[in-house]
Amino acid sequence: MKLLIVDDDALILQSLEISLGRNEDFFITTARDGAAAILACEKNMPDVILMDIQMPGTDGISATRLIKSRFPAVRIMMLTTFDDRQNIQQALAAGADGYLLKTDKIDQIASKLRLLAEGAGVLDANVLQKLALRENPALATLTPREKDIARLVARGFANKKIAETLFLSEGTVRNNIVVIMEKLGVENRTQLGLAYFESAPSAHWAP
């Protein structure tokens, strides 16, 4: 996995690079702000970006929005000390695929980055607690099969795992997810999973 780590704090950046670099499947590059992250995407397209939020110049949320508009296949994991509702919602609205806190252990971060690369949506448990439950009436418009798929997306399953679980083809899963996103008015599977979680508290994201 090609991993780009973005953080303006040199000590944190170095610590993450060294700690995550112990994973042989990670090939790491770094950037010190959002603008540098965009340039890094142009030069060496990463599979996943581990993005800080508060940085001088182009912050993490703005960088996420710009990167997703130009390189939609890149998966972006926010890693920050900020767990307030506003930052969480703004990051997800900008297109972030996951949101973790810097208090997480490094091995947990590594495993969650792999899940994100496989197509899962990943939210820290403390982050989920910050999001008040609200009913999404659009959920009632989903067919039983679409609800099953939405439930598994909310649990962090990648398309291949969903297909195996529901005995469907991956193509059928992909097509259904497109329809589900249209019905729920969301733009990516992270927002899809969040919309399902908020409407159905029994759902859960990748741990």
N, C-alpha and C positions, 0 to 999 in steps of 0.2 A: 504494500500500500504506500503510495506517495502521500506523505503528510506534511502540510505546511502549518507551522505554529506561528501565531501572530500575537505579540504582546510587547508593549512599550517598556516594561520593566525588565532591564537586562538580566537581573538575577533570576527572576521567575522564568524568563525565556530560556536561559542557560540550564536551569534546573529541569524544566520540562524536556528540553532537547536531550539532556544526558539520561534522564530517567526513562523516557519513552524510547530512546535510542537503544536501550537494552533489548528491545523486542526486534528479533531478526527480520520480521516481516514489515517493519516500518522503515521507510527511506525518507529522512527528514530534511526539510529546508525551513528557514525562519525568516520572519519579517518583523520590523519594529513598529509599523503602523498600518492603517488601512490602505493608504496609497501604495505602499510598498507591497502589500499583499496582492493588490490588483496587478501590479507589474510582475510579481512572481507567478501569477496565474498565466499571464501572457507568455512568459519565458519557459516555464516548466509546469504544465497543467497538473495540479495535484488531484488526487482522488478525494481527499478529505482535508478540510481546514479546521484547525482548532483556534478559535477566534476570541480574543479579549473584547470587552465592550468599550470601556472608557480609555481612549487613547487620544493624544493630541492630533490636530489636523483631521484626517478622515477617521472617524471613530468606527468601532466594530459593526454597529448596526447599519451605518451608511455604506460601509464597505461590503457588507453582506448583500444589501439591496443591489449595489452596482455589479458585484460578482455574479449574483444569481441572474441578473438581466442579460449578462454577456456570456456566462458559462453555466447554464442551468444544470448541467450534469454534476458539477462539483458539489459535494456534500459538506455542509458547514455546521460545525458543533461550536456553540458558544461556551466559553469557559470563563467564569467571572465570579466576583465576590457579590455581585448585585442579584438579590433574589426578590426584589420588589415586583409587583404585578405589572407596573408600567414598562419596565425594561424587558420583562418576559414577553409581554404582548407585542411590543415594538419589534423585538428580535424575530419572533415567529412571523409577524406580519411582513417583515423584510425578506423572509424566505429561509430563515435558519431551520435546519433539519433536526437539531437537538439543542439542549440547554443543560449544562452541568455547572456545578459550583466548585470553586477551587479547594474547598474542604474535602472533596472526594479523594480517596486513596489513588495512587498512580496506577495500580494494577486494575482498579475499577474503571478508571478513565480509558486505559488501553483496551479493555474488553468492550467498552461502550463505543469506542471509535470503530472497532471491527463491526459491531452491530450496525452502526450508522452506514458504514461502507457497503454493507450487504443490503441496504435499503430500509432498515428499520428506523422508526422515529424514537428518539431517546430523550426523556425528560427526567431530571433528578426528582426523587420522591418529595423533597422539601419544596421544589418548584411547583409540583402538582398541588401541594397543600395551599399554596398561595393563590391558586385559581379557584375562585368561587364557582360552585356548580350552578349552571343555568340550563334550562330546557331549550333544546334546539328543535323547533317544530318540524324542521325539514327532515329530521330523522324518521318521522312517521311516514314519509313518502318512499322510504327504501323498501325494496322487496325483501322477503326472508333471506334470500341468497346474498343480497347486497348488505344486509345487516350482519350476516355471518362474516363476510369479508371485512366490513368496517370494524367489527369486533376484533378480528385478528390483527388488522393494521394497528388498532389501538393498543394491542398487546405487544407490538414491536416486531411482528412476524414479517419477514421478507416475502416477496411474491412466490418464490419457490416453495417455501414452507407452507404458505397459505394454500397453494395448489395441492400439495401433498396431504394436508390436513382435510381439505374439503373434496378431494378426489376430482380436481378440475385441472385443466391445462393452464400453464402460465399465461398463455395468450388470453384465455377467458378471464383470468384474474385481473390482468392489466386492463382489459376492456371494461370490466365492472368497476374498477377503481376510478377510471375516467368518468364514468356515469355518476358514481357516488360523489365525486368531488364537485361535479356540476350541480347535483341536487342540493348539496350542503353549502354551496357557495364558497368553497375553499380552493386554494391554489396548489397545495402539495400534500403529501401523505402525512406530514407532521401535523398540519392544520386539520386534516381529516381525522386523525387519531384523537386530537385534542377536542374536536367538536363531538366525537362519539363519547369520549370520556366525560365531558361536561354534561351530556344528556343521559349517560348510563354510568353511574358511579362504580358499578361492578367491573367495568373495563379497567385495564391497567396497561401501563407502558412497559417497555423493556427495563428490567431492574438494573 
